[in-house]
Amino acid sequence: GFITGDLTEFVNYAVQVFNDKDVWNSSQKTGIYIINNRFNKEQHHQRFNMVLNQLKTKLSAHRDRNFTGKMLKHHLHKSTYYMSRFIEEKNKLKN
């Protein structure tokens, strides 16, 4: 494949891949090889299941350490609270 940090070179490589059938086929084969080896189900399945089972058994502790999740949950509840207050006040004005 092509690796570059320069935007112009990146565009030129993308155009080359798109326009040259041999480069396209070669890149496609390389991409399929990388995906099949990097994300091999047999290789990662057992570890993935182990991590999921650990999370399931220690879910409360995991959630306690998840600052971003706690922050999002807090703001979800606050936005729901304020929306319900808005609706109540709006309905008072209708009557």
N, CA, C and O atoms as a printed pandas DataFrame, in Angstrom:
     atom_number atom_name residue_name chain_id  residue_number  x_coord  y_coord  z_coord
0              1         N          GLY        A               1    0.817   -1.180    0.000
1              2        CA          GLY        A               1    0.000    0.000    0.000
2              3         C          GLY        A               1    0.866    1.250    0.000
3              4         O          GLY        A               1    2.094    1.183   -0.038
4              5         N          PHE        A               2    0.216    2.347    0.043
5              6        CA          PHE        A               2    0.882    3.638    0.044
6              7         C          PHE        A               2    0.707    4.272    1.411
7              8         O          PHE        A               2   -0.383    4.255    1.982
8              9         N          ILE        A               3    1.785    4.828    1.928
9             10        CA          ILE        A               3    1.741    5.526    3.209
10            11         C          ILE        A               3    2.341    6.897    3.016
11            12         O          ILE        A               3    3.437    7.039    2.474
12            13         N          THR        A               4    1.612    7.912    3.465
13            14        CA          THR        A               4    2.125    9.271    3.352
14            15         C          THR        A               4    1.437   10.155    4.379
15            16         O          THR        A               4    0.309    9.885    4.792
16            17         N          GLY        A               5    2.105   11.179    4.772
17            18        CA          GLY        A               5    1.535   12.173    5.660
18            19         C          GLY        A               5    1.161   13.440    4.925
19            20         O          GLY        A               5    0.648   14.387    5.521
20            21         N          ASP        A               6    1.420   13.455    3.628
21            22        CA          ASP        A               6    1.167   14.635    2.800
22            23         C          ASP        A               6   -0.171   14.481    2.088
23            24         O          ASP        A               6   -0.415   13.465    1.437
24            25         N          LEU        A               7   -1.033   15.477    2.205
25            26        CA          LEU        A               7   -2.366   15.414    1.631
26            27         C          LEU        A               7   -2.336   15.267    0.113
27            28         O          LEU        A               7   -3.099   14.480   -0.446
28            29         N          THR        A               8   -1.471   16.010   -0.553
29            30        CA          THR        A               8   -1.396   15.942   -2.015
30            31         C          THR        A               8   -0.962   14.552   -2.473
31            32         O          THR        A               8   -1.533   14.000   -3.413
32            33         N          GLU        A               9    0.038   13.994   -1.817
33            34        CA          GLU        A               9    0.477   12.634   -2.165
34            35         C          GLU        A               9   -0.642   11.627   -1.915
35            36         O          GLU        A               9   -0.843   10.709   -2.709
36            37         N          PHE        A              10   -1.369   11.798   -0.813
37            38        CA          PHE        A              10   -2.471   10.897   -0.489
38            39         C          PHE        A              10   -3.518   10.908   -1.612
39            40         O          PHE        A              10   -3.986    9.854   -2.045
40            41         N          VAL        A              11   -3.872   12.090   -2.068
41            42        CA          VAL        A              11   -4.855   12.224   -3.153
42            43         C          VAL        A              11   -4.324   11.574   -4.418
43            44         O          VAL        A              11   -5.057   10.858   -5.100
44            45         N          ASN        A              12   -3.057   11.814   -4.741
45            46        CA          ASN        A              12   -2.464   11.215   -5.941
46            47         C          ASN        A              12   -2.454    9.696   -5.865
47            48         O          ASN        A              12   -2.734    9.026   -6.859
48            49         N          TYR        A              13   -2.133    9.140   -4.687
49            50        CA          TYR        A              13   -2.150    7.684   -4.514
50            51         C          TYR        A              13   -3.570    7.135   -4.655
51            52         O          TYR        A              13   -3.779    6.090   -5.271
52            53         N          ALA        A              14   -4.542    7.846   -4.081
53            54        CA          ALA        A              14   -5.940    7.400   -4.179
54            55         C          ALA        A              14   -6.392    7.375   -5.634
55            56         O          ALA        A              14   -7.056    6.430   -6.059
56            57         N          VAL        A              15   -6.042    8.399   -6.396
57            58        CA          VAL        A              15   -6.393    8.458   -7.819
58            59         C          VAL        A              15   -5.696    7.330   -8.576
59            60         O          VAL        A              15   -6.296    6.700   -9.447
60            61         N          GLN        A              16   -4.437    7.077   -8.245
61            62        CA          GLN        A              16   -3.683    6.005   -8.906
62            63         C          GLN        A              16   -4.338    4.650   -8.655
63            64         O          GLN        A              16   -4.502    3.853   -9.579
64            65         N          VAL        A              17   -4.713    4.393   -7.400
65            66        CA          VAL        A              17   -5.362    3.120   -7.073
66            67         C          VAL        A              17   -6.678    2.996   -7.832
67            68         O          VAL        A              17   -6.992    1.933   -8.366
68            69         N          PHE        A              18   -7.433    4.067   -7.880
69            70        CA          PHE        A              18   -8.733    4.042   -8.546
70            71         C          PHE        A              18   -8.615    3.842  -10.055
71            72         O          PHE        A              18   -9.438    3.149  -10.652
72            73         N          ASN        A              19   -7.615    4.434  -10.668
73            74        CA          ASN        A              19   -7.489    4.404  -12.124
74            75         C          ASN        A              19   -6.692    3.225  -12.678
75            76         O          ASN        A              19   -6.882    2.859  -13.838
76            77         N          ASP        A              20   -5.816    2.628  -11.892
77            78        CA          ASP        A              20   -4.950    1.540  -12.373
78            79         C          ASP        A              20   -5.498    0.202  -11.876
79            80         O          ASP        A              20   -5.448   -0.095  -10.683
80            81         N          LYS        A              21   -6.020   -0.599  -12.803
81            82        CA          LYS        A              21   -6.659   -1.869  -12.438
82            83         C          LYS        A              21   -5.704   -2.805  -11.707
83            84         O          LYS        A              21   -6.108   -3.470  -10.753
84            85         N          ASP        A              22   -4.441   -2.871  -12.139
85            86        CA          ASP        A              22   -3.473   -3.753  -11.479
86            87         C          ASP        A              22   -3.201   -3.311  -10.043
87            88         O          ASP        A              22   -3.129   -4.139   -9.136
88            89         N          VAL        A              23   -3.051   -1.999   -9.843
89            90        CA          VAL        A              23   -2.818   -1.472   -8.490
90            91         C          VAL        A              23   -4.057   -1.715   -7.637
91            92         O          VAL        A              23   -3.946   -2.066   -6.462
92            93         N          TRP        A              24   -5.244   -1.528   -8.228
93            94        CA          TRP        A              24   -6.498   -1.761   -7.508
94            95         C          TRP        A              24   -6.576   -3.215   -7.040
95            96         O          TRP        A              24   -6.850   -3.473   -5.868
96            97         N          ASN        A              25   -6.339   -4.158   -7.941
97            98        CA          ASN        A              25   -6.422   -5.585   -7.595
98            99         C          ASN        A              25   -5.385   -5.963   -6.552
99           100         O          ASN        A              25   -5.678   -6.725   -5.631
100          101         N          SER        A              26   -4.183   -5.438   -6.689
101          102        CA          SER        A              26   -3.128   -5.720   -5.721
102          103         C          SER        A              26   -3.495   -5.160   -4.343
103          104         O          SER        A              26   -3.325   -5.829   -3.324
104          105         N          SER        A              27   -4.001   -3.924   -4.329
105          106        CA          SER        A              27   -4.397   -3.294   -3.060
106          107         C          SER        A              27   -5.556   -4.052   -2.425
107          108         O          SER        A              27   -5.602   -4.222   -1.207
108          109         N          GLN        A              28   -6.485   -4.501   -3.252
109          110        CA          GLN        A              28   -7.624   -5.249   -2.745
110          111         C          GLN        A              28   -7.178   -6.568   -2.101
111          112         O          GLN        A              28   -7.636   -6.916   -1.013
112          113         N          LYS        A              29   -6.293   -7.290   -2.770
113          114        CA          LYS        A              29   -5.777   -8.551   -2.221
114          115         C          LYS        A              29   -5.021   -8.310   -0.922
115          116         O          LYS        A              29   -5.163   -9.070    0.036
116          117         N          THR        A              30   -4.223   -7.259   -0.892
117          118        CA          THR        A              30   -3.475   -6.932    0.321
118          119         C          THR        A              30   -4.429   -6.574    1.458
119          120         O          THR        A              30   -4.226   -6.998    2.595
120          121         N          GLY        A              31   -5.461   -5.799    1.156
121          122        CA          GLY        A              31   -6.444   -5.416    2.170
122          123         C          GLY        A              31   -7.173   -6.619    2.732
123          124         O          GLY        A              31   -7.362   -6.719    3.945
124          125         N          ILE        A              32   -7.583   -7.528    1.873
125          126        CA          ILE        A              32   -8.273   -8.745    2.328
126          127         C          ILE        A              32   -7.348   -9.578    3.196
127          128         O          ILE        A              32   -7.770  -10.106    4.225
128          129         N          TYR        A              33   -6.091   -9.701    2.793
129          130        CA          TYR        A              33   -5.114  -10.445    3.595
130          131         C          TYR        A              33   -4.957   -9.821    4.980
131          132         O          TYR        A              33   -4.957  -10.528    5.988
132          133         N          ILE        A              34   -4.823   -8.504    5.025
133          134        CA          ILE        A              34   -4.640   -7.808    6.308
134          135         C          ILE        A              34   -5.861   -8.019    7.199
135          136         O          ILE        A              34   -5.716   -8.335    8.380
136          137         N          ILE        A              35   -7.053   -7.849    6.650
137          138        CA          ILE        A              35   -8.272   -8.010    7.446
138          139         C          ILE        A              35   -8.402   -9.439    7.961
139          140         O          ILE        A              35   -8.719   -9.653    9.131
140          141         N          ASN        A              36   -8.160  -10.409    7.096
141          142        CA          ASN        A              36   -8.298  -11.805    7.519
142          143         C          ASN        A              36   -7.279  -12.199    8.584
143          144         O          ASN        A              36   -7.572  -13.040    9.433
144          145         N          ASN        A              37   -6.091  -11.605    8.551
145          146        CA          ASN        A              37   -5.078  -11.948    9.553
146          147         C          ASN        A              37   -5.187  -11.097   10.807
147          148         O          ASN        A              37   -5.010  -11.600   11.917
148          149         N          ARG        A              38   -5.475   -9.823   10.641
149          150        CA          ARG        A              38   -5.553   -8.908   11.791
150          151         C          ARG        A              38   -6.796   -9.175   12.633
151          152         O          ARG        A              38   -6.765   -9.013   13.853
152          153         N          PHE        A              39   -7.884   -9.579   11.994
153          154        CA          PHE        A              39   -9.147   -9.792   12.684
154          155         C          PHE        A              39   -9.615  -11.232   12.557
155          156         O          PHE        A              39  -10.796  -11.494   12.329
156          157         N          ASN        A              40   -8.686  -12.155   12.705
157          158        CA          ASN        A              40   -8.964  -13.572   12.589
158          159         C          ASN        A              40   -9.842  -14.029   13.759
159          160         O          ASN        A              40   -9.450  -13.913   14.920
160          161         N          LYS        A              41  -11.032  -14.550   13.441
161          162        CA          LYS        A              41  -11.982  -14.953   14.472
162          163         C          LYS        A              41  -11.390  -16.011   15.399
163          164         O          LYS        A              41  -11.512  -15.903   16.619
164          165         N          GLU        A              42  -10.760  -17.018   14.838
165          166        CA          GLU        A              42  -10.210  -18.098   15.663
166          167         C          GLU        A              42   -9.155  -17.580   16.629
167          168         O          GLU        A              42   -9.027  -18.080   17.747
168          169         N          GLN        A              43   -8.405  -16.585   16.198
169          170        CA          GLN        A              43   -7.326  -16.047   17.013
170          171         C          GLN        A              43   -7.857  -15.185   18.165
171          172         O          GLN        A              43   -7.269  -15.186   19.247
172          173         N          HIS        A              44   -8.948  -14.456   17.954
173          174        CA          HIS        A              44   -9.418  -13.485   18.934
174          175         C          HIS        A              44  -10.682  -13.907   19.681
175          176         O          HIS        A              44  -11.022  -13.301   20.697
176          177         N          HIS        A              45  -11.370  -14.913   19.209
177          178        CA          HIS        A              45  -12.655  -15.312   19.780
178          179         C          HIS        A              45  -12.544  -15.672   21.264
179          180         O          HIS        A              45  -13.340  -15.201   22.076
180          181         N          GLN        A              46  -11.579  -16.488   21.613
181          182        CA          GLN        A              46  -11.440  -16.945   23.002
182          183         C          GLN        A              46  -11.136  -15.775   23.943
183          184         O          GLN        A              46  -11.744  -15.665   25.008
184          185         N          ARG        A              47  -10.212  -14.915   23.560
185          186        CA          ARG        A              47   -9.870  -13.769   24.411
186          187         C          ARG        A              47  -11.040  -12.803   24.538
187          188         O          ARG        A              47  -11.294  -12.272   25.618
188          189         N          PHE        A              48  -11.754  -12.574   23.433
189          190        CA          PHE        A              48  -12.916  -11.689   23.453
190          191         C          PHE        A              48  -13.982  -12.207   24.421
191          192         O          PHE        A              48  -14.526  -11.435   25.211
192          193         N          ASN        A              49  -14.283  -13.500   24.364
193          194        CA          ASN        A              49  -15.247  -14.099   25.290
194          195         C          ASN        A              49  -14.775  -13.982   26.734
195          196         O          ASN        A              49  -15.583  -13.726   27.628
196          197         N          MET        A              50  -13.487  -14.165   26.974
197          198        CA          MET        A              50  -12.944  -14.052   28.331
198          199         C          MET        A              50  -13.146  -12.642   28.868
199          200         O          MET        A              50  -13.565  -12.466   30.012
200          201         N          VAL        A              51  -12.848  -11.631   28.042
201          202        CA          VAL        A              51  -13.013  -10.236   28.465
202          203         C          VAL        A              51  -14.481   -9.935   28.738
203          204         O          VAL        A              51  -14.798   -9.276   29.728
204          205         N          LEU        A              52  -15.377  -10.404   27.882
205          206        CA          LEU        A              52  -16.811  -10.181   28.104
206          207         C          LEU        A              52  -17.290  -10.834   29.394
207          208         O          LEU        A              52  -18.064  -10.240   30.144
208          209         N          ASN        A              53  -16.837  -12.042   29.650
209          210        CA          ASN        A              53  -17.243  -12.729   30.886
210          211         C          ASN        A              53  -16.703  -12.016   32.120
211          212         O          ASN        A              53  -17.393  -11.932   33.136
212          213         N          GLN        A              54  -15.474  -11.500   32.042
213          214        CA          GLN        A              54  -14.931  -10.740   33.168
214          215         C          GLN        A              54  -15.743   -9.476   33.404
215          216         O          GLN        A              54  -16.039   -9.137   34.550
216          217         N          LEU        A              55  -16.101   -8.785   32.349
217          218        CA          LEU        A              55  -16.931   -7.580   32.487
218          219         C          LEU        A              55  -18.284   -7.912   33.088
219          220         O          LEU        A              55  -18.795   -7.179   33.935
220          221         N          LYS        A              56  -18.861   -9.020   32.648
221          222        CA          LYS        A              56  -20.173   -9.410   33.139
222          223         C          LYS        A              56  -20.143   -9.708   34.642
223          224         O          LYS        A              56  -21.073   -9.353   35.366
224          225         N          THR        A              57  -19.087  -10.352   35.101
225          226        CA          THR        A              57  -19.015  -10.702   36.519
226          227         C          THR        A              57  -18.658   -9.504   37.400
227          228         O          THR        A              57  -18.984   -9.485   38.587
228          229         N          LYS        A              58  -17.987   -8.503   36.817
229          230        CA          LYS        A              58  -17.571   -7.324   37.594
230          231         C          LYS        A              58  -18.132   -6.052   36.961
231          232         O          LYS        A              58  -17.428   -5.048   36.849
232          233         N          LEU        A              59  -19.395   -6.098   36.550
233          234        CA          LEU        A              59  -19.993   -4.992   35.812
234          235         C          LEU        A              59  -20.080   -3.716   36.643
235          236         O          LEU        A              59  -19.813   -2.628   36.133
236          237         N          SER        A              60  -20.446   -3.835   37.903
237          238        CA          SER        A              60  -20.559   -2.640   38.751
238          239         C          SER        A              60  -19.222   -1.933   38.900
239          240         O          SER        A              60  -19.151   -0.708   38.800
240          241         N          ALA        A              61  -18.169   -2.691   39.137
241          242        CA          ALA        A              61  -16.838   -2.095   39.275
242          243         C          ALA        A              61  -16.398   -1.452   37.963
243          244         O          ALA        A              61  -15.799   -0.376   37.960
244          245         N          HIS        A              62  -16.696   -2.108   36.863
245          246        CA          HIS        A              62  -16.337   -1.553   35.552
246          247         C          HIS        A              62  -17.056   -0.232   35.326
247          248         O          HIS        A              62  -16.452    0.730   34.852
248          249         N          ARG        A              63  -18.338   -0.178   35.661
249          250        CA          ARG        A              63  -19.110    1.057   35.470
250          251         C          ARG        A              63  -18.626    2.157   36.399
251          252         O          ARG        A              63  -18.651    3.331   36.032
252          253         N          ASP        A              64  -18.188    1.797   37.592
253          254        CA          ASP        A              64  -17.665    2.807   38.522
254          255         C          ASP        A              64  -16.388    3.456   37.992
255          256         O          ASP        A              64  -16.141    4.634   38.254
256          257         N          ARG        A              65  -15.582    2.708   37.257
257          258        CA          ARG        A              65  -14.329    3.235   36.714
258          259         C          ARG        A              65  -14.532    3.961   35.383
259          260         O          ARG        A              65  -13.608    4.603   34.885
260          261         N          ASN        A              66  -15.727    3.865   34.805
261          262        CA          ASN        A              66  -15.999    4.428   33.488
262          263         C          ASN        A              66  -16.488    5.872   33.635
263          264         O          ASN        A              66  -17.693    6.123   33.677
264          265         N          PHE        A              67  -15.560    6.804   33.710
265          266        CA          PHE        A              67  -15.896    8.209   33.925
266          267         C          PHE        A              67  -16.765    8.766   32.793
267          268         O          PHE        A              67  -17.762    9.443   33.048
268          269         N          THR        A              68  -16.391    8.484   31.562
269          270        CA          THR        A              68  -17.138    9.016   30.421
270          271         C          THR        A              68  -18.567    8.496   30.422
271          272         O          THR        A              68  -19.506    9.256   30.183
272          273         N          GLY        A              69  -18.736    7.214   30.689
273          274        CA          GLY        A              69  -20.077    6.641   30.748
274          275         C          GLY        A              69  -20.908    7.274   31.849
275          276         O          GLY        A              69  -22.091    7.557   31.657
276          277         N          LYS        A              70  -20.287    7.500   33.013
277          278        CA          LYS        A              70  -21.000    8.145   34.119
278          279         C          LYS        A              70  -21.393    9.570   33.752
279          280         O          LYS        A              70  -22.497   10.016   34.064
280          281         N          MET        A              71  -20.495   10.272   33.096
281          282        CA          MET        A              71  -20.770   11.649   32.700
282          283         C          MET        A              71  -21.926   11.691   31.685
283          284         O          MET        A              71  -22.827   12.522   31.808
284          285         N          LEU        A              72  -21.901   10.803   30.692
285          286        CA          LEU        A              72  -22.965   10.768   29.694
286          287         C          LEU        A              72  -24.312   10.409   30.322
287          288         O          LEU        A              72  -25.340   10.986   29.968
288          289         N          LYS        A              73  -24.303    9.468   31.242
289          290        CA          LYS        A              73  -25.537    9.074   31.923
290          291         C          LYS        A              73  -26.095   10.242   32.734
291          292         O          LYS        A              73  -27.301   10.490   32.723
292          293         N          HIS        A              74  -25.225   10.952   33.432
293          294        CA          HIS        A              74  -25.636   12.101   34.231
294          295         C          HIS        A              74  -26.308   13.150   33.342
295          296         O          HIS        A              74  -27.388   13.644   33.667
296          297         N          HIS        A              75  -25.669   13.485   32.227
297          298        CA          HIS        A              75  -26.206   14.521   31.354
298          299         C          HIS        A              75  -27.483   14.067   30.643
299          300         O          HIS        A              75  -28.355   14.887   30.354
300          301         N          LEU        A              76  -27.595   12.777   30.363
301          302        CA          LEU        A              76  -28.831   12.251   29.789
302          303         C          LEU        A              76  -29.984   12.471   30.757
303          304         O          LEU        A              76  -31.061   12.922   30.366
304          305         N          HIS        A              77  -29.744   12.143   32.044
305          306        CA          HIS        A              77  -30.800   12.308   33.044
306          307         C          HIS        A              77  -31.130   13.787   33.252
307          308         O          HIS        A              77  -32.298   14.149   33.397
308          309         N          LYS        A              78  -30.123   14.622   33.265
309          310        CA          LYS        A              78  -30.367   16.059   33.448
310          311         C          LYS        A              78  -31.146   16.635   32.268
311          312         O          LYS        A              78  -32.071   17.423   32.465
312          313         N          SER        A              79  -30.784   16.253   31.056
313          314        CA          SER        A              79  -31.504   16.792   29.899
314          315         C          SER        A              79  -32.951   16.324   29.913
315          316         O          SER        A              79  -33.849   17.085   29.552
316          317         N          THR        A              80  -33.188   15.086   30.323
317          318        CA          THR        A              80  -34.563   14.583   30.428
318          319         C          THR        A              80  -35.328   15.356   31.492
319          320         O          THR        A              80  -36.492   15.706   31.294
320          321         N          TYR        A              81  -34.681   15.620   32.613
321          322        CA          TYR        A              81  -35.306   16.372   33.703
322          323         C          TYR        A              81  -35.716   17.767   33.224
323          324         O          TYR        A              81  -36.855   18.187   33.428
324          325         N          TYR        A              82  -34.796   18.472   32.596
325          326        CA          TYR        A              82  -35.097   19.834   32.162
326          327         C          TYR        A              82  -36.117   19.860   31.028
327          328         O          TYR        A              82  -36.911   20.796   30.945
328          329         N          MET        A              83  -36.116   18.868   30.166
329          330        CA          MET        A              83  -37.129   18.809   29.114
330          331         C          MET        A              83  -38.498   18.593   29.739
331          332         O          MET        A              83  -39.471   19.216   29.313
332          333         N          SER        A              84  -38.596   17.731   30.732
333          334        CA          SER        A              84  -39.894   17.518   31.376
334          335         C          SER        A              84  -40.360   18.784   32.093
335          336         O          SER        A              84  -41.552   19.091   32.092
336          337         N          ARG        A              85  -39.438   19.517   32.701
337          338        CA          ARG        A              85  -39.804   20.793   33.343
338          339         C          ARG        A              85  -40.304   21.789   32.297
339          340         O          ARG        A              85  -41.280   22.502   32.531
340          341         N          PHE        A              86  -39.644   21.838   31.160
341          342        CA          PHE        A              86  -40.059   22.735   30.084
342          343         C          PHE        A              86  -41.476   22.402   29.622
343          344         O          PHE        A              86  -42.303   23.296   29.444
344          345         N          ILE        A              87  -41.750   21.113   29.431
345          346        CA          ILE        A              87  -43.080   20.690   28.984
346          347         C          ILE        A              87  -44.144   21.052   30.017
347          348         O          ILE        A              87  -45.231   21.500   29.652
348          349         N          GLU        A              88  -43.842   20.863   31.299
349          350        CA          GLU        A              88  -44.784   21.235   32.357
350          351         C          GLU        A              88  -45.110   22.719   32.296
351          352         O          GLU        A              88  -46.277   23.105   32.363
352          353         N          GLU        A              89  -44.079   23.552   32.168
353          354        CA          GLU        A              89  -44.305   24.994   32.117
354          355         C          GLU        A              89  -45.054   25.413   30.863
355          356         O          GLU        A              89  -45.912   26.294   30.910
356          357         N          LYS        A              90  -44.733   24.788   29.759
357          358        CA          LYS        A              90  -45.424   25.076   28.506
358          359         C          LYS        A              90  -46.902   24.717   28.617
359          360         O          LYS        A              90  -47.763   25.459   28.144
360          361         N          ASN        A              91  -47.190   23.590   29.236
361          362        CA          ASN        A              91  -48.588   23.158   29.402
362          363         C          ASN        A              91  -49.342   24.091   30.351
363          364         O          ASN        A              91  -50.546   24.293   30.190
364          365         N          LYS        A              92  -48.653   24.653   31.328
365          366        CA          LYS        A              92  -49.304   25.622   32.237
366          367         C          LYS        A              92  -49.742   26.851   31.469
367          368         O          LYS        A              92  -50.806   27.407   31.744
368          369         N          LEU        A              93  -48.941   27.281   30.512
369          370        CA          LEU        A              93  -49.259   28.479   29.735
370          371         C          LEU        A              93  -50.445   28.253   28.789
371          372         O          LEU        A              93  -51.173   29.193   28.470
372          373         N          LYS        A              94  -50.638   27.015   28.345
373          374        CA          LYS        A              94  -51.742   26.694   27.464
374          375         C          LYS        A              94  -53.083   26.819   28.181
375          376         O          LYS        A              94  -54.090   27.208   27.590
376          377         N          ASN        A              95  -53.070   26.478   29.468
377          378        CA          ASN        A              95  -54.331   26.470   30.236
378          379         C          ASN        A              95  -54.726   27.809   30.716
379          380         O          ASN        A              95  -55.759   27.950   31.371
